[in-house]
């Protein structure tokens, strides 16, 4: 057996033994690469006589061709084997149920849904949405809202105080969304019609209270705003939000530093069964506070109380969500329990509209 035949036998055996494409590529490089065994034989042709090259040249070229064909054939075999192994390892059990797509599986949190519902109602009445910072100064959170330093009403708010800054000013986590009233009056001339949804913070936690909760306030300021306008606004809101044709409301005297007169608002309901039904029965439930904007608050906003007057109201978004959708406990709102959100959440495309139904 000649050297070429011996070399061919060894290379072909290596090709057959290659277990994957990486090993086969190593055999190809070892045989046909620049420093391969066949290439080394090709380099010897220059030192041969013409008669020897006539014999060795065709033999080596034939060897290269046969090795190339063997490698190509083996590569096809290895590719097919790899495909069959992948198909065997990545089988799909077609008897399993099909996974729901994100539009079916995903859920909108009830708080987000109720905020959208409230915004849709008041937008239809001509209100715009206003926002403000969660971290407020003492001035905007208390002083400008007729809570002077030392006022006992400050104790009602269970405030989270932050560490004083370099200038000694102590900021707070806002205890209500009312600071946005002052910021809006400073930046915008009447007439003003805004609603203010947002997060608020107080040191309180139980089944109906949370250290972080959501409020919505409304503010109307112009030259003729009055209590009759306030009552109509709240009545129309309650009918639209609770999706009832009519509802009785009563306004009870109360105290809020930023309004005068101040009123708590109760809504007619029936609590005799497992669910609270609004617009019927002989029971009453307090749902929000309201009143005419105090002259001191108007002055703090840069408005003349002899020219302008206004009314405002505020409610807990979490609480009215619980009332409307029958949620017995506030705490699961913030616990990220997938089972709870699957039960109480809303589908992503359930956009609340007045003509289509807020909670359809």
C-alpha positions as CSV (number, residue, x, y, z in Angstrom):
1,X,0.0,0.0,0.0
2,X,1.4,3.4,-1.0
3,X,1.6,6.4,1.3
4,X,-1.3,8.1,-0.4
5,X,-3.5,5.0,0.0
6,X,-2.5,4.7,3.7
7,X,-3.3,8.4,4.2
8,X,-6.6,8.1,2.5
9,X,-7.6,5.1,4.6
10,X,-6.8,6.9,7.8
11,X,-8.6,10.1,6.9
12,X,-11.7,8.2,5.7
13,X,-11.8,6.3,9.0
14,X,-11.6,9.6,10.9
15,X,-14.5,10.9,8.8
16,X,-16.7,7.9,9.7
17,X,-15.8,8.2,13.4
18,X,-16.8,11.9,13.5
19,X,-19.8,12.1,15.9
20,X,-20.9,15.6,15.1
21,X,-20.3,18.5,12.7
22,X,-17.7,20.0,15.0
23,X,-15.6,16.8,15.0
24,X,-16.0,16.5,11.2
25,X,-14.8,20.0,10.7
26,X,-11.7,19.2,12.8
27,X,-11.0,16.2,10.5
28,X,-11.4,18.4,7.4
29,X,-9.0,21.0,8.8
30,X,-6.5,18.3,9.7
31,X,-6.6,16.9,6.2
32,X,-7.2,19.8,3.8
33,X,-6.3,22.8,5.9
34,X,-3.1,24.9,5.2
35,X,-1.2,22.7,7.6
36,X,-3.2,19.5,6.9
37,X,-1.8,16.1,6.0
38,X,-3.0,16.2,2.4
39,X,-1.8,19.8,2.0
40,X,1.6,18.7,3.3
41,X,1.8,16.1,0.5
42,X,0.8,18.7,-2.1
43,X,3.8,20.8,-1.0
44,X,6.2,18.0,-1.9
45,X,5.3,18.2,-5.6
46,X,7.7,21.0,-6.2
47,X,10.7,18.9,-5.3
48,X,9.7,16.0,-7.6
49,X,10.9,15.4,-11.2
50,X,8.4,16.0,-14.0
51,X,7.8,12.3,-14.4
52,X,7.1,11.9,-10.7
53,X,4.7,14.9,-10.6
54,X,2.8,13.4,-13.5
55,X,2.0,10.4,-11.3
56,X,1.7,12.0,-7.9
57,X,-0.2,15.2,-8.9
58,X,-3.3,13.4,-10.2
59,X,-3.2,10.9,-7.3
60,X,-3.2,13.7,-4.7
61,X,-5.9,15.7,-6.5
62,X,-8.0,12.6,-6.7
63,X,-7.4,12.1,-2.9
64,X,-8.6,15.7,-2.2
65,X,-11.8,15.1,-4.2
66,X,-12.6,11.8,-2.6
67,X,-12.0,13.2,0.9
68,X,-14.2,16.3,0.1
69,X,-17.0,14.0,-1.2
70,X,-16.7,11.8,2.0
71,X,-16.8,14.9,4.2
72,X,-19.9,16.3,2.4
73,X,-21.7,12.9,2.6
74,X,-20.9,12.5,6.3
75,X,-22.0,16.1,7.0
76,X,-25.4,15.4,5.5
77,X,-25.7,12.3,7.7
78,X,-24.8,14.2,10.8
79,X,-27.2,17.1,10.0
80,X,-30.1,14.6,9.6
81,X,-29.2,12.9,12.9
82,X,-29.0,16.3,14.7
83,X,-32.4,17.2,13.3
84,X,-34.0,14.0,14.4
85,X,-32.5,14.3,17.9
86,X,-33.8,17.9,18.2
87,X,-37.3,16.9,17.0
88,X,-37.3,14.1,19.6
89,X,-36.3,16.4,22.4
90,X,-38.6,19.3,21.5
91,X,-41.8,17.4,21.0
92,X,-45.1,19.2,21.8
93,X,-47.9,17.6,23.6
94,X,-50.8,18.6,21.5
95,X,-53.3,17.3,24.1
96,X,-52.3,20.2,26.5
97,X,-54.6,23.2,26.5
98,X,-53.5,26.2,24.4
99,X,-52.1,29.1,26.5
100,X,-54.2,32.2,26.6
101,X,-52.8,35.2,24.8
102,X,-51.8,38.3,26.8
103,X,-55.1,40.1,25.9
104,X,-57.1,37.3,27.5
105,X,-54.7,36.5,30.4
106,X,-53.7,40.0,31.4
107,X,-55.7,42.0,33.9
108,X,-56.1,45.7,34.7
109,X,-55.9,46.5,38.4
110,X,-59.3,47.7,39.8
111,X,-57.7,50.9,41.0
112,X,-56.5,51.7,37.5
113,X,-59.9,50.8,36.1
114,X,-61.8,53.0,38.6
115,X,-59.5,55.9,38.0
116,X,-60.3,55.6,34.3
117,X,-64.0,55.4,35.0
118,X,-64.0,58.5,37.2
119,X,-61.9,60.4,34.6
120,X,-64.4,59.4,31.8
121,X,-67.3,60.8,33.9
122,X,-65.7,64.1,34.8
123,X,-64.2,64.6,31.3
124,X,-67.7,64.4,30.0
125,X,-68.6,67.2,32.3
126,X,-65.8,69.4,31.0
127,X,-63.1,68.7,33.7
128,X,-59.4,68.2,33.0
129,X,-57.0,66.1,34.9
130,X,-54.3,67.8,37.1
131,X,-51.4,66.2,38.9
132,X,-48.7,67.1,41.4
133,X,-45.7,65.7,43.3
134,X,-46.1,63.0,46.0
135,X,-43.4,64.7,48.1
136,X,-44.7,68.1,49.2
137,X,-43.6,71.0,51.2
138,X,-45.3,71.9,54.5
139,X,-46.6,75.0,52.9
140,X,-48.5,73.3,50.1
141,X,-49.7,70.3,52.2
142,X,-50.8,72.4,55.2
143,X,-50.3,76.1,55.4
144,X,-51.7,77.2,52.0
145,X,-54.7,75.0,52.7
146,X,-55.6,76.9,55.9
147,X,-53.7,74.6,58.3
148,X,-51.5,77.2,60.0
149,X,-48.6,75.9,62.2
150,X,-50.0,74.6,65.4
151,X,-53.5,74.0,64.0
152,X,-55.1,71.0,65.7
153,X,-56.4,69.7,62.4
154,X,-52.8,68.8,61.4
155,X,-53.0,66.0,64.0
156,X,-55.8,64.4,62.0
157,X,-53.6,63.5,59.1
158,X,-51.0,61.1,60.6
159,X,-48.3,62.5,58.4
160,X,-45.1,60.9,57.2
161,X,-42.4,63.5,57.8
162,X,-39.1,63.3,55.9
163,X,-35.7,64.3,57.2
164,X,-35.0,68.1,57.0
165,X,-32.9,69.1,54.0
166,X,-29.7,71.2,54.0
167,X,-31.7,74.4,54.5
168,X,-33.7,72.9,57.3
169,X,-36.9,72.5,55.4
170,X,-38.9,69.4,56.3
171,X,-40.9,67.9,53.5
172,X,-43.8,65.4,53.9
173,X,-45.4,62.6,51.9
174,X,-48.6,64.4,50.9
175,X,-51.6,63.5,53.1
176,X,-54.1,64.5,50.4
177,X,-54.2,65.6,46.8
178,X,-55.4,69.1,47.9
179,X,-51.9,70.7,47.3
180,X,-52.6,70.4,43.6
181,X,-55.5,72.9,44.1
182,X,-53.0,75.6,45.2
183,X,-50.5,74.7,42.4
184,X,-53.3,74.9,39.8
185,X,-54.7,78.3,41.0
186,X,-51.1,79.7,41.0
187,X,-50.6,78.5,37.4
188,X,-54.0,79.0,35.8
189,X,-56.5,81.8,35.8
190,X,-60.2,80.9,36.4
191,X,-62.5,79.4,35.3
192,X,-60.9,76.2,36.7
193,X,-62.5,72.8,36.4
194,X,-60.1,70.0,37.4
195,X,-60.1,66.5,39.0
196,X,-57.0,65.4,40.8
197,X,-56.4,61.6,41.1
198,X,-53.3,60.4,42.8
199,X,-51.5,58.6,45.7
200,X,-51.6,59.9,49.2
201,X,-49.9,58.7,52.4
202,X,-50.9,58.5,56.1
203,X,-49.8,56.3,59.0
204,X,-52.8,54.0,59.1
205,X,-53.4,50.4,58.2
206,X,-56.3,48.0,58.7
207,X,-59.1,46.4,56.6
208,X,-60.3,49.7,55.3
209,X,-57.2,51.9,55.5
210,X,-53.7,51.7,54.0
211,X,-50.5,53.7,54.6
212,X,-50.6,54.5,50.9
213,X,-53.9,55.0,49.3
214,X,-55.6,56.7,46.3
215,X,-57.7,59.9,46.4
216,X,-59.5,62.0,43.9
217,X,-60.3,65.6,44.4
218,X,-62.3,68.0,42.3
219,X,-62.1,71.8,42.1
220,X,-64.2,74.4,40.4
221,X,-63.4,78.1,40.7
222,X,-65.1,80.9,38.8
223,X,-67.2,84.0,39.7
224,X,-70.5,82.2,40.2
225,X,-69.8,78.6,41.5
226,X,-72.2,77.7,44.3
227,X,-73.5,74.8,46.4
228,X,-76.3,74.0,43.9
229,X,-73.6,73.4,41.3
230,X,-71.7,71.2,43.7
231,X,-74.7,69.1,44.5
232,X,-75.6,68.6,40.9
233,X,-72.0,67.6,40.0
234,X,-71.9,65.0,42.8
235,X,-75.3,63.7,42.0
236,X,-74.5,63.2,38.3
237,X,-71.2,61.6,39.2
238,X,-72.8,59.1,41.6
239,X,-75.5,58.1,39.1
240,X,-72.9,57.6,36.3
241,X,-70.4,55.8,38.5
242,X,-72.7,53.4,40.2
243,X,-74.7,53.0,37.0
244,X,-78.1,53.8,38.5
245,X,-80.9,55.9,37.2
246,X,-81.5,57.9,40.4
247,X,-80.1,58.2,43.9
248,X,-80.9,60.2,47.0
249,X,-78.0,62.0,48.6
250,X,-77.8,64.0,51.8
251,X,-75.3,66.6,52.9
252,X,-74.3,66.8,56.6
253,X,-72.4,69.7,58.2
254,X,-68.8,68.8,58.9
255,X,-65.4,70.5,59.2
256,X,-62.5,70.7,56.8
257,X,-60.0,73.6,57.2
258,X,-59.9,74.2,53.4
259,X,-63.7,74.6,52.9
260,X,-66.4,76.7,54.5
261,X,-69.1,75.6,54.7
262,X,-68.0,71.9,54.7
263,X,-70.3,68.9,54.2
264,X,-70.0,65.1,54.3
265,X,-72.0,63.4,51.6
266,X,-74.0,60.3,52.2
267,X,-75.6,58.2,49.5
268,X,-78.8,56.1,49.7
269,X,-78.2,52.4,49.9
270,X,-79.7,49.0,51.0
271,X,-77.4,47.0,53.2
272,X,-79.9,44.3,54.2
273,X,-78.4,41.6,51.9
274,X,-75.0,40.3,51.1
275,X,-74.3,43.2,48.7
276,X,-74.7,46.9,49.1
277,X,-77.2,48.2,46.6
278,X,-77.2,51.9,45.8
279,X,-80.2,54.0,44.8
280,X,-82.6,52.0,46.9
281,X,-83.4,51.1,50.5
282,X,-83.4,53.2,53.7
283,X,-79.8,53.1,54.7
284,X,-77.1,55.7,54.2
285,X,-73.4,55.5,53.5
286,X,-70.8,58.3,53.7
287,X,-68.7,58.4,50.5
288,X,-67.0,61.7,50.3
289,X,-66.4,65.2,51.8
290,X,-67.1,68.5,50.1
291,X,-67.6,72.2,50.6
292,X,-67.1,75.7,49.3
293,X,-63.4,76.7,48.9
294,X,-62.3,78.7,52.0
295,X,-61.4,82.4,51.2
296,X,-57.9,81.8,52.7
297,X,-57.3,79.0,50.2
298,X,-58.3,81.2,47.4
299,X,-55.9,83.9,48.6
300,X,-53.1,81.4,48.9
301,X,-53.7,80.5,45.3
302,X,-53.4,84.1,44.3
303,X,-57.1,84.8,43.7
304,X,-59.3,87.5,45.2
305,X,-62.1,85.8,47.2
306,X,-64.2,89.0,46.7
307,X,-64.2,88.1,43.0
308,X,-63.9,84.4,42.8
309,X,-65.5,81.5,44.6
310,X,-65.4,77.8,44.2
311,X,-66.3,74.4,45.5
312,X,-64.3,71.2,46.0
313,X,-64.8,67.6,47.0
314,X,-62.6,64.6,47.8
315,X,-63.1,60.9,47.9
316,X,-61.0,57.7,48.5
317,X,-60.7,55.8,45.1
318,X,-59.9,52.6,46.9
319,X,-63.0,52.9,49.0
320,X,-65.5,53.5,46.2
321,X,-63.9,50.7,44.2
322,X,-64.6,48.4,47.2
323,X,-68.2,49.7,47.4
324,X,-68.9,49.3,43.7
325,X,-67.3,45.9,43.1
326,X,-68.0,44.2,46.4
327,X,-64.4,43.9,47.7
328,X,-64.5,43.3,51.5
329,X,-60.9,44.1,52.4
330,X,-58.5,46.9,51.2
331,X,-55.3,45.1,52.0
332,X,-55.3,42.7,49.0
333,X,-55.3,45.7,46.7
334,X,-51.5,46.0,47.5
335,X,-50.5,42.3,48.0
336,X,-49.9,41.3,44.4
337,X,-51.9,38.1,44.7
338,X,-52.4,36.7,41.2
339,X,-55.5,34.9,42.3
340,X,-57.1,38.1,43.5
341,X,-56.2,40.1,40.4
342,X,-57.6,37.2,38.2
343,X,-60.9,37.5,40.1
344,X,-61.3,41.2,40.5
345,X,-59.2,42.5,37.6
346,X,-60.5,43.8,34.3
347,X,-59.5,42.7,30.8
348,X,-57.1,45.0,29.0
349,X,-59.6,46.2,26.4
350,X,-62.4,46.9,28.9
351,X,-62.1,50.7,28.4
352,X,-64.8,52.5,30.4
353,X,-67.0,54.8,28.4
354,X,-70.3,56.5,29.3
355,X,-72.1,55.3,26.1
356,X,-70.7,51.7,26.3
357,X,-71.0,51.2,30.1
358,X,-68.3,52.0,32.6
359,X,-67.9,48.4,33.9
360,X,-69.2,46.4,30.9
